[in-house]
Amino acid sequence: MLKRFVPQKPMPPVREEPRYSGIDENNHPANGEEPITTTIIDKPKPMADHGGKDILSSDVEIKGSIKFQKELLIDGKVEGEINSDGVLTIGENADIRGEVKTKSITVYGKVHGNITVAERCELKSKCTLQGDLKAARLVIEEGATFIGKSEVTSGTVSAKSAPVRPEVVRSSEPIKAAFGGR
């Protein structure tokens, strides 16, 4: 079952400004009159002004499919498929169990399932990925746990450019030998 998260529109801010019909040379009300209070309601900003990023917080648990358009940050538990042509961020508290297919992903938490990414996949230092990974570009930070197979694809080739090669990202820190410097 597909459930759609629809954020509620916040109430617009209200300002009250005093107005006077006459002001003397010292910016005081003339003739000791009481101010007339006018209420001004600021226009609410459209939903797109928050950067288009939606958030599923750490207390959210979902069983089912998730589809989104632009950007989504998941910091809760999801059991099911995630599909998008947008940018997905898996937060530190997240526990994802299922297939993930998206344009771009950054993983800080746990994913148990296969990830297929059209563009860039980034596995951060404290994340855990148990599953196969397929991406055009792959960045794995030191300390990340990855159990599975990875396939770095060539991505789409435009008519103007030569074939795309996988991006190699080098850390500024020296890499420690995996087997004690043998």
Backbone as a chain_set.jsonl record, in Angstrom:
{"seq": "MLKRFVPQKPMPPVREEPRYSGIDENNHPANGEEPITTTIIDKPKPMADHGGKDILSSDVEIKGSIKFQKELLIDGKVEGEINSDGVLTIGENADIRGEVKTKSITVYGKVHGNITVAERCELKSKCTLQGDLKAARLVIEEGATFIGKSEVTSGTVSAKSAPVRPEVVRSSEPIKAAFGGR", "coords": {"N": [[0.837, -1.161, 0.0], [0.593, 2.204, -0.839], [1.535, 5.067, 0.774], [1.263, 8.483, 0.986], [3.256, 11.14, 2.054], [2.284, 14.196, 3.164], [3.227, 17.318, 3.82], [2.069, 19.702, 6.231], [0.861, 23.028, 5.692], [2.463, 25.791, 7.134], [1.186, 28.255, 9.462], [0.831, 31.644, 8.441], [3.079, 34.28, 9.483], [2.094, 36.843, 11.81], [1.989, 40.299, 12.096], [1.765, 43.183, 14.107], [1.375, 46.584, 13.72], [1.704, 49.816, 15.011], [-0.124, 52.741, 14.034], [-0.277, 56.2, 13.372], [-2.266, 59.09, 12.966], [-1.301, 61.664, 13.021], [1.968, 62.961, 13.46], [4.362, 64.497, 15.505], [7.305, 66.713, 15.392], [9.176, 65.201, 16.843], [8.686, 62.535, 16.367], [6.496, 61.6, 17.833], [3.091, 60.762, 18.742], [0.777, 63.182, 17.653], [-1.214, 65.49, 19.546], [-1.686, 63.691, 21.655], [-2.997, 61.314, 20.931], [-4.325, 57.945, 20.777], [-2.683, 55.064, 19.429], [-3.55, 53.586, 16.26], [-4.015, 50.257, 15.666], [-2.812, 48.111, 13.244], [-3.241, 45.029, 11.701], [-1.048, 42.979, 10.031], [-0.783, 40.433, 7.784], [1.635, 38.334, 6.781], [2.427, 37.01, 3.588], [2.254, 33.505, 3.074], [5.084, 31.469, 2.331], [5.659, 29.626, -0.687], [5.601, 25.991, -0.802], [7.826, 25.024, -2.138], [9.887, 26.679, -1.435], [11.31, 25.672, 0.729], [13.425, 24.349, -0.173], [12.76, 22.006, -1.388], [13.223, 19.624, -0.106], [12.142, 16.835, 1.535], [11.406, 15.296, 4.703], [11.608, 12.312, 6.534], [11.338, 11.639, 9.722], [13.184, 10.263, 12.589], [11.348, 8.903, 14.189], [9.537, 7.755, 12.508], [8.023, 4.976, 10.95], [7.769, 2.918, 8.167], [6.031, 0.608, 6.185], [6.059, -0.553, 3.076], [5.901, 0.872, -0.274], [7.928, 3.632, -1.357], [7.801, 6.589, -3.166], [9.227, 9.432, -4.634], [9.865, 12.834, -5.782], [11.883, 15.004, -5.769], [13.968, 15.685, -3.428], [14.734, 13.642, -0.629], [15.027, 12.937, 2.796], [15.579, 10.268, 4.805], [15.246, 9.227, 8.031], [14.199, 7.367, 9.589], [12.609, 4.102, 9.962], [12.281, 1.935, 7.233], [10.591, -0.485, 5.46], [10.553, -1.955, 2.55], [10.215, -1.026, -0.942], [12.078, 1.621, -2.475], [11.746, 4.111, -4.788], [12.894, 6.488, -7.147], [13.56, 9.458, -9.11], [15.091, 11.268, -7.974], [17.075, 12.766, -5.314], [18.36, 10.964, -2.66], [18.788, 10.758, 0.837], [20.058, 8.805, 3.353], [19.645, 8.843, 6.655], [21.537, 8.964, 9.815], [20.161, 7.528, 11.803], [18.581, 5.839, 10.367], [17.072, 2.813, 9.15], [16.934, 0.823, 6.6], [15.211, -1.577, 4.808], [15.122, -3.182, 2.018], [14.759, -2.851, -1.584], [16.477, -0.248, -3.3], [16.162, 2.279, -5.622], [17.373, 4.971, -7.284], [18.284, 8.368, -8.341], [20.5, 9.595, -7.122], [22.365, 8.938, -4.132], [23.116, 9.233, -0.653], [24.507, 7.623, 2.026], [24.22, 7.378, 5.439], [23.27, 5.813, 7.451], [21.823, 2.541, 8.008], [21.446, 0.092, 5.48], [19.782, -2.619, 4.213], [19.711, -4.308, 1.57], [19.546, -4.194, -2.033], [21.092, -1.571, -3.926], [20.512, 0.602, -6.569], [21.796, 3.064, -8.555], [21.533, 5.871, -10.622], [23.354, 7.936, -10.932], [25.34, 9.077, -8.637], [26.715, 7.453, -5.78], [27.227, 7.576, -2.352], [28.905, 6.339, 0.371], [29.004, 6.867, 3.657], [31.239, 7.29, 6.533], [30.271, 5.907, 8.901], [28.286, 4.226, 8.038], [26.3, 1.282, 7.119], [26.06, -1.091, 4.654], [24.411, -3.781, 3.421], [24.227, -5.573, 0.781], [23.934, -5.61, -2.814], [25.447, -3.228, -5.045], [24.995, -0.807, -7.538], [26.234, 1.68, -9.542], [26.989, 4.789, -11.274], [28.969, 6.455, -10.292], [30.973, 6.011, -7.434], [31.581, 6.532, -4.037], [33.348, 5.681, -1.24], [33.751, 6.127, 2.084], [36.409, 5.901, 4.526], [35.924, 3.548, 7.074], [33.316, 2.906, 6.539], [30.934, 0.234, 6.271], [30.582, -2.311, 4.007], [28.979, -4.925, 2.62], [28.796, -6.978, 0.072], [28.358, -7.013, -3.538], [29.834, -4.733, -5.867], [29.157, -2.688, -8.671], [30.456, -0.545, -10.906], [29.145, 1.442, -13.223], [29.234, 2.62, -16.644], [27.449, 4.606, -17.105], [25.285, 6.975, -18.809], [26.053, 7.839, -22.18], [26.758, 10.774, -23.823], [26.259, 12.259, -27.063], [28.296, 14.036, -27.654], [30.482, 13.578, -25.953], [33.288, 11.52, -24.893], [33.391, 8.028, -23.854], [32.23, 7.627, -20.513], [34.217, 7.399, -17.61], [34.643, 5.63, -14.529], [34.59, 7.624, -11.561], [37.402, 8.382, -9.61], [37.957, 8.847, -6.303], [40.084, 10.374, -4.117], [41.147, 10.321, -0.824], [42.311, 12.874, 1.431], [43.732, 11.942, 3.523], [46.265, 9.55, 4.401], [46.005, 6.178, 3.266], [45.417, 3.409, 5.282], [47.115, 0.32, 5.503], [45.49, -2.688, 4.629], [46.192, -5.205, 5.564], [47.985, -5.01, 7.688], [50.298, -3.806, 6.647], [51.849, -5.51, 4.968]], "CA": [[0.0, 0.0, 0.0], [1.38, 3.413, -0.982], [1.059, 6.189, 1.571], [1.955, 9.693, 0.593], [3.49, 12.091, 3.125], [1.966, 15.545, 2.729], [3.487, 18.236, 4.925], [1.059, 20.726, 6.456], [1.338, 24.386, 5.485], [2.512, 26.536, 8.395], [0.41, 29.486, 9.515], [1.693, 32.785, 8.141], [3.346, 35.129, 10.641], [1.235, 38.015, 11.944], [2.648, 41.449, 12.72], [0.913, 44.316, 14.408], [2.146, 47.819, 13.664], [0.902, 50.992, 15.362], [-0.14, 53.839, 13.067], [-0.789, 57.452, 13.924], [-2.699, 59.994, 11.901], [-0.434, 62.837, 13.036], [3.196, 62.767, 14.221], [5.065, 65.769, 15.644], [8.692, 66.699, 14.922], [9.943, 64.232, 17.618], [8.11, 61.229, 16.046], [5.505, 61.205, 18.821], [1.743, 61.042, 18.244], [0.306, 64.544, 17.886], [-2.442, 65.645, 20.336], [-1.838, 62.618, 22.642], [-3.961, 60.303, 20.482], [-3.98, 56.525, 20.895], [-2.329, 54.518, 18.108], [-4.448, 52.656, 15.571], [-3.224, 49.049, 15.423], [-3.14, 47.43, 12.002], [-2.701, 43.682, 11.638], [-0.536, 42.65, 8.698], [-0.492, 39.003, 7.655], [2.613, 38.089, 5.721], [2.066, 35.916, 2.679], [3.049, 32.292, 3.289], [5.969, 31.115, 1.227], [5.275, 28.355, -1.297], [6.293, 24.821, -0.257], [9.101, 24.815, -2.833], [10.905, 27.537, -0.858], [12.113, 24.984, 1.74], [14.495, 23.644, -0.863], [12.226, 20.803, -1.999], [13.681, 18.442, 0.612], [11.2, 16.307, 2.506], [12.091, 14.55, 5.755], [10.926, 11.309, 7.343], [12.169, 11.686, 10.925], [13.599, 8.996, 13.197], [10.233, 8.203, 14.814], [8.64, 7.275, 11.445], [8.223, 3.61, 10.443], [6.937, 2.695, 6.982], [6.07, -0.675, 5.473], [5.453, -0.31, 1.771], [6.734, 1.534, -1.279], [8.076, 5.083, -1.295], [8.174, 7.255, -4.413], [9.322, 10.876, -4.45], [10.316, 13.534, -6.975], [13.084, 15.835, -5.694], [14.924, 15.264, -2.404], [14.132, 13.033, 0.552], [15.911, 12.485, 3.864], [14.922, 9.26, 5.63], [16.0, 8.969, 9.249], [13.435, 6.361, 10.32], [12.67, 2.727, 9.473], [11.501, 1.667, 6.028], [10.634, -1.852, 4.961], [9.904, -1.934, 1.246], [10.952, -0.504, -2.08], [12.181, 3.068, -2.628], [11.997, 4.437, -6.19], [12.862, 7.919, -7.405], [14.524, 10.081, -10.011], [15.622, 12.369, -7.185], [18.249, 12.606, -4.452], [17.97, 10.328, -1.406], [19.769, 10.73, 1.917], [19.718, 7.861, 4.411], [20.192, 9.45, 7.859], [22.287, 8.135, 10.766], [19.252, 6.661, 12.561], [17.757, 5.091, 9.417], [17.23, 1.366, 8.938], [16.197, 0.558, 5.369], [15.215, -2.986, 4.419], [14.454, -3.32, 0.732], [15.4, -2.404, -2.814], [16.524, 1.199, -3.477], [16.52, 2.72, -6.972], [17.274, 6.428, -7.282], [19.278, 9.055, -9.156], [21.687, 9.832, -6.314], [22.127, 8.538, -2.745], [24.162, 9.368, 0.356], [24.105, 6.724, 3.11], [24.837, 7.57, 6.75], [22.721, 4.792, 8.333], [21.879, 1.138, 7.613], [20.631, -0.365, 4.352], [19.826, -4.071, 3.975], [19.058, -4.506, 0.28], [20.334, -3.742, -3.187], [20.962, -0.169, -4.313], [20.818, 0.916, -7.962], [21.848, 4.514, -8.632], [21.841, 6.333, -11.971], [24.511, 8.833, -10.942], [26.376, 9.019, -7.597], [26.437, 6.79, -4.509], [28.232, 7.912, -1.358], [28.781, 5.587, 1.611], [29.705, 7.647, 4.674], [32.128, 6.522, 7.406], [29.634, 5.058, 9.91], [27.139, 3.522, 7.447], [26.374, -0.153, 6.856], [25.295, -1.535, 3.49], [24.434, -5.216, 3.143], [23.513, -5.761, -0.47], [24.703, -5.276, -4.01], [25.393, -1.817, -5.386], [25.29, -0.498, -8.931], [26.214, 3.133, -9.674], [27.929, 5.362, -12.235], [30.079, 6.948, -9.483], [30.911, 5.429, -6.101], [32.516, 7.072, -3.059], [33.247, 4.948, 0.025], [34.653, 6.701, 3.074], [37.038, 4.97, 5.456], [35.054, 3.255, 8.211], [32.025, 2.409, 6.051], [30.836, -1.219, 6.164], [29.904, -2.687, 2.767], [29.015, -6.367, 2.398], [28.068, -7.23, -1.164], [29.099, -6.759, -4.78], [29.617, -3.405, -6.445], [29.377, -2.552, -10.109], [30.501, 0.844, -11.321], [28.754, 1.423, -14.629], [29.721, 3.758, -17.421], [26.4, 5.628, -17.156], [24.834, 7.296, -20.159], [27.069, 8.509, -22.979], [26.149, 11.753, -24.722], [26.823, 12.227, -28.419], [29.471, 14.909, -27.732], [31.619, 13.195, -25.111], [33.853, 10.175, -24.944], [32.783, 7.199, -22.81], [32.456, 8.083, -19.142], [34.956, 6.456, -16.777], [34.299, 5.787, -13.118], [35.336, 8.662, -10.852], [38.23, 7.9, -8.513], [38.049, 9.888, -5.289], [41.181, 10.09, -3.208], [41.077, 11.028, 0.444], [43.526, 13.618, 1.739], [44.452, 11.174, 4.537], [46.889, 8.343, 3.854], [45.22, 4.959, 3.454], [46.093, 2.399, 6.117], [47.191, -0.98, 4.852], [44.43, -3.584, 5.099], [46.736, -6.407, 6.178], [49.105, -4.691, 8.583], [51.482, -3.307, 5.919], [52.673, -6.59, 4.397]], "C": [[0.894, 1.241, 0.0], [0.748, 4.517, -0.154], [1.893, 7.395, 1.198], [2.054, 10.637, 1.782], [3.24, 13.484, 2.572], [2.193, 16.499, 3.896], [2.385, 19.294, 5.018], [1.677, 22.098, 6.244], [1.349, 25.114, 6.819], [1.642, 27.784, 8.307], [1.336, 30.653, 9.213], [1.915, 33.634, 9.387], [2.46, 36.366, 10.625], [2.029, 39.104, 12.646], [1.598, 42.501, 13.011], [1.786, 45.552, 14.456], [1.243, 48.98, 14.065], [1.0, 52.051, 14.27], [-0.747, 55.058, 13.756], [-1.208, 58.342, 12.761], [-1.818, 61.234, 11.845], [0.769, 62.597, 13.926], [3.904, 64.115, 14.286], [6.522, 65.62, 15.206], [9.58, 65.719, 15.675], [9.444, 62.799, 17.415], [7.201, 60.698, 17.148], [4.124, 61.502, 18.265], [1.327, 62.474, 18.607], [-0.991, 64.496, 18.702], [-2.691, 64.489, 21.286], [-2.798, 61.522, 22.23], [-3.426, 58.884, 20.666], [-3.631, 55.984, 19.504], [-3.44, 53.619, 17.559], [-3.588, 51.449, 15.23], [-3.728, 48.369, 14.157], [-2.484, 46.052, 12.026], [-2.307, 43.374, 10.201], [-0.197, 41.175, 8.692], [0.45, 38.834, 6.482], [2.149, 36.919, 4.872], [2.883, 34.681, 3.009], [3.904, 32.002, 2.064], [5.513, 29.796, 0.625], [6.12, 27.211, -0.752], [7.667, 24.634, -0.901], [10.226, 25.655, -2.227], [11.744, 26.836, 0.205], [13.171, 24.109, 1.092], [14.024, 22.349, -1.511], [12.616, 19.529, -1.296], [12.648, 18.041, 1.654], [11.942, 15.408, 3.479], [11.139, 13.551, 6.394], [11.794, 11.129, 8.577], [12.358, 10.31, 11.553], [12.458, 8.241, 13.868], [9.219, 7.66, 13.801], [9.032, 5.863, 11.041], [7.252, 3.389, 9.296], [7.15, 1.292, 6.465], [5.319, -0.455, 4.172], [6.419, 0.41, 0.859], [6.773, 3.034, -1.05], [8.499, 5.561, -2.673], [8.202, 8.743, -4.129], [9.968, 11.497, -5.675], [11.69, 14.178, -6.833], [14.102, 15.294, -4.703], [14.181, 14.706, -1.2], [15.232, 12.614, 1.509], [15.106, 11.507, 4.709], [15.81, 9.009, 6.838], [15.287, 7.929, 10.106], [13.623, 4.977, 9.728], [11.748, 2.567, 8.27], [11.695, 0.216, 5.642], [9.838, -1.873, 3.664], [10.788, -1.269, 0.215], [10.939, 1.027, -2.087], [12.587, 3.349, -4.065], [11.925, 5.939, -6.389], [13.832, 8.298, -8.505], [15.19, 11.246, -9.294], [16.833, 11.978, -6.367], [17.782, 12.079, -3.098], [19.123, 10.396, -0.42], [19.242, 9.781, 2.983], [20.417, 8.37, 5.668], [20.855, 8.452, 8.793], [21.404, 7.152, 11.527], [18.437, 5.731, 11.673], [18.108, 3.618, 9.384], [16.331, 1.008, 7.767], [16.335, -0.913, 5.034], [14.404, -3.13, 3.134], [15.295, -2.744, -0.394], [15.34, -0.877, -2.914], [16.978, 1.5, -4.896], [16.288, 4.217, -7.028], [18.35, 7.047, -8.166], [20.592, 9.205, -8.4], [21.372, 9.482, -4.865], [23.364, 8.806, -1.901], [23.69, 8.575, 1.564], [24.928, 7.013, 4.365], [24.428, 6.44, 7.695], [22.874, 3.392, 7.78], [20.934, 0.861, 6.449], [20.864, -1.855, 4.195], [19.031, -4.33, 2.698], [19.937, -3.932, -0.815], [20.048, -2.272, -3.485], [21.372, -0.034, -5.773], [20.699, 2.424, -8.116], [22.258, 4.935, -10.032], [23.109, 7.18, -12.007], [25.511, 8.51, -9.838], [25.863, 8.322, -6.339], [27.583, 7.106, -3.563], [27.936, 7.138, -0.086], [29.649, 6.289, 2.651], [30.349, 6.736, 5.716], [31.436, 5.591, 8.392], [28.459, 4.252, 9.348], [27.396, 2.026, 7.314], [25.489, -0.462, 5.662], [25.507, -3.024, 3.328], [23.575, -5.441, 1.914], [24.399, -5.343, -1.623], [24.446, -3.829, -4.396], [25.768, -1.629, -6.843], [25.138, 1.01, -9.097], [27.2, 3.588, -10.736], [29.165, 5.9, -11.514], [29.897, 6.437, -8.067], [31.993, 6.028, -5.217], [32.282, 6.31, -1.76], [34.257, 5.545, 0.991], [35.233, 5.611, 3.964], [36.129, 4.796, 6.665], [33.678, 2.764, 7.798], [32.069, 0.888, 5.986], [30.002, -1.544, 4.936], [30.096, -4.171, 2.556], [28.161, -6.644, 1.175], [28.965, -6.985, -2.36], [28.829, -5.337, -5.232], [29.917, -3.447, -7.929], [29.334, -1.071, -10.436], [30.285, 0.856, -12.815], [29.301, 2.638, -15.345], [28.687, 4.863, -17.48], [25.982, 5.865, -18.584], [25.912, 8.08, -20.877], [26.374, 9.48, -23.897], [26.874, 11.711, -26.06], [28.122, 13.026, -28.503], [30.694, 14.356, -27.009], [32.098, 11.773, -25.37], [33.185, 9.338, -23.85], [33.191, 7.676, -21.416], [33.187, 7.001, -18.362], [34.535, 6.658, -15.332], [35.199, 6.836, -12.453], [36.127, 8.029, -9.717], [38.388, 9.053, -7.538], [39.125, 9.496, -4.307], [41.031, 10.964, -1.971], [42.379, 11.765, 0.676], [44.363, 12.898, 2.792], [45.109, 9.956, 3.889], [46.04, 7.122, 4.179], [46.034, 3.958, 4.251], [46.061, 1.064, 5.393], [46.178, -1.925, 5.472], [44.98, -4.781, 5.851], [47.986, -6.114, 6.999], [50.394, -4.326, 7.856], [52.376, -4.379, 5.38], [53.21, -6.249, 3.051]], "O": [[1.854, 1.309, 0.767], [-0.417, 4.864, -0.345], [3.117, 7.303, 1.109], [1.054, 10.907, 2.446], [3.9, 13.909, 1.624], [1.428, 16.488, 4.86], [1.839, 19.724, 4.002], [2.845, 22.324, 6.562], [0.367, 25.068, 7.559], [1.392, 28.306, 7.221], [2.483, 30.673, 9.659], [1.043, 33.705, 10.253], [2.114, 36.877, 9.56], [2.665, 38.857, 13.671], [0.654, 42.681, 12.242], [2.808, 45.578, 15.141], [0.143, 49.124, 13.532], [2.052, 52.24, 13.66], [-1.621, 54.936, 14.614], [-0.576, 58.341, 11.704], [-1.601, 61.799, 10.774], [0.622, 62.084, 15.035], [4.04, 64.801, 13.273], [6.934, 64.567, 14.72], [10.669, 65.416, 15.187], [9.757, 61.928, 18.227], [7.139, 59.49, 17.376], [3.973, 62.383, 17.419], [1.512, 62.91, 19.743], [-1.777, 63.559, 18.559], [-3.834, 64.307, 21.705], [-3.367, 60.854, 23.093], [-2.215, 58.665, 20.703], [-4.224, 56.405, 18.511], [-4.168, 52.978, 18.316], [-2.551, 51.588, 14.581], [-4.919, 48.088, 14.019], [-1.299, 45.931, 12.338], [-3.114, 43.49, 9.279], [0.597, 40.717, 9.514], [0.112, 39.149, 5.34], [1.557, 35.963, 5.373], [4.093, 34.787, 3.208], [3.506, 32.252, 0.926], [5.026, 28.928, 1.35], [7.238, 27.435, -0.289], [8.581, 24.127, -0.251], [11.4, 25.379, -2.477], [12.804, 27.349, 0.564], [13.743, 23.231, 1.738], [14.83, 21.655, -2.131], [12.374, 18.443, -1.822], [12.322, 18.821, 2.548], [12.974, 14.828, 3.14], [10.011, 13.891, 6.751], [12.868, 10.534, 8.497], [11.77, 9.323, 11.11], [12.585, 7.039, 14.098], [8.162, 7.161, 14.189], [10.207, 5.573, 10.816], [6.054, 3.64, 9.43], [8.282, 0.832, 6.318], [4.114, -0.205, 4.162], [7.603, 0.546, 1.167], [5.792, 3.636, -0.612], [9.426, 5.02, -3.276], [7.31, 9.268, -3.462], [10.546, 10.797, -6.507], [12.572, 13.944, -7.659], [14.997, 14.536, -5.078], [13.139, 15.224, -0.8], [16.233, 12.021, 1.109], [14.07, 11.87, 5.267], [16.973, 8.63, 6.7], [15.719, 7.64, 11.222], [14.634, 4.691, 9.086], [10.596, 3.002, 8.284], [12.824, -0.258, 5.513], [8.608, -1.815, 3.674], [11.96, -0.986, 0.467], [9.933, 1.652, -1.753], [13.636, 2.892, -4.52], [11.021, 6.599, -5.875], [14.786, 7.578, -8.8], [15.786, 12.114, -9.932], [17.526, 11.006, -6.667], [16.912, 12.674, -2.462], [20.275, 10.134, -0.767], [18.117, 9.933, 3.46], [21.645, 8.336, 5.748], [20.753, 7.242, 8.594], [21.851, 6.056, 11.862], [17.674, 4.911, 12.184], [19.26, 3.222, 9.561], [15.115, 0.9, 7.919], [17.446, -1.442, 4.98], [13.175, -3.192, 3.157], [16.389, -2.222, -0.179], [14.299, -0.275, -2.653], [18.036, 1.044, -5.331], [15.166, 4.689, -6.847], [19.222, 6.345, -8.68], [21.666, 8.973, -8.955], [20.251, 9.698, -4.405], [24.497, 8.637, -2.352], [22.598, 8.819, 2.078], [26.155, 6.911, 4.363], [25.154, 6.136, 8.641], [23.888, 3.062, 7.166], [19.792, 1.322, 6.425], [22.002, -2.304, 4.059], [17.82, -4.546, 2.746], [20.941, -3.27, -0.549], [18.926, -1.793, -3.322], [22.442, -0.494, -6.171], [19.646, 3.002, -7.848], [23.23, 4.41, -10.575], [23.853, 7.151, -12.987], [26.446, 7.744, -10.07], [24.741, 8.56, -5.89], [28.753, 6.934, -3.904], [26.849, 7.259, 0.479], [30.875, 6.305, 2.541], [30.041, 5.545, 5.777], [31.997, 4.538, 8.697], [27.709, 3.652, 10.118], [28.534, 1.561, 7.384], [24.304, -0.131, 5.659], [26.63, -3.485, 3.123], [22.348, -5.493, 1.998], [25.481, -4.79, -1.426], [23.384, -3.273, -4.118], [26.736, -2.216, -7.327], [24.072, 1.567, -8.836], [28.139, 2.864, -11.067], [30.276, 5.821, -12.039], [28.78, 6.431, -7.551], [33.169, 6.04, -5.58], [31.168, 6.287, -1.236], [35.464, 5.484, 0.758], [34.64, 4.546, 4.137], [35.624, 5.774, 7.217], [32.938, 2.249, 8.636], [33.111, 0.308, 5.683], [28.855, -1.111, 4.826], [31.214, -4.639, 2.342], [26.935, -6.553, 1.237], [30.171, -6.778, -2.221], [27.744, -4.798, -5.014], [30.818, -4.155, -8.379], [28.304, -0.419, -10.266], [31.108, 0.359, -13.583], [29.779, 3.579, -14.711], [29.022, 5.979, -17.877], [26.28, 5.065, -19.471], [26.608, 8.891, -20.267], [25.498, 9.089, -24.669], [27.981, 11.182, -26.158], [28.97, 12.725, -29.344], [31.825, 14.635, -27.408], [31.408, 10.953, -25.977], [32.482, 9.889, -23.003], [34.333, 8.069, -21.18], [32.828, 5.826, -18.437], [34.112, 7.751, -14.957], [36.393, 6.925, -12.737], [35.589, 7.231, -8.95], [38.894, 10.115, -7.9], [39.085, 8.409, -3.73], [40.818, 12.173, -2.058], [43.43, 11.349, 0.189], [45.549, 13.187, 2.953], [44.569, 9.393, 2.937], [45.43, 7.048, 5.245], [47.194, 3.691, 3.936], [45.071, 0.729, 4.741], [46.02, -1.963, 6.692], [44.287, -5.327, 6.709], [48.936, -6.897, 6.994], [51.48, -4.52, 8.402], [53.589, -4.179, 5.333], [53.918, -7.054, 2.447]]}, "num_chains": 1, "name": "protein.A"}
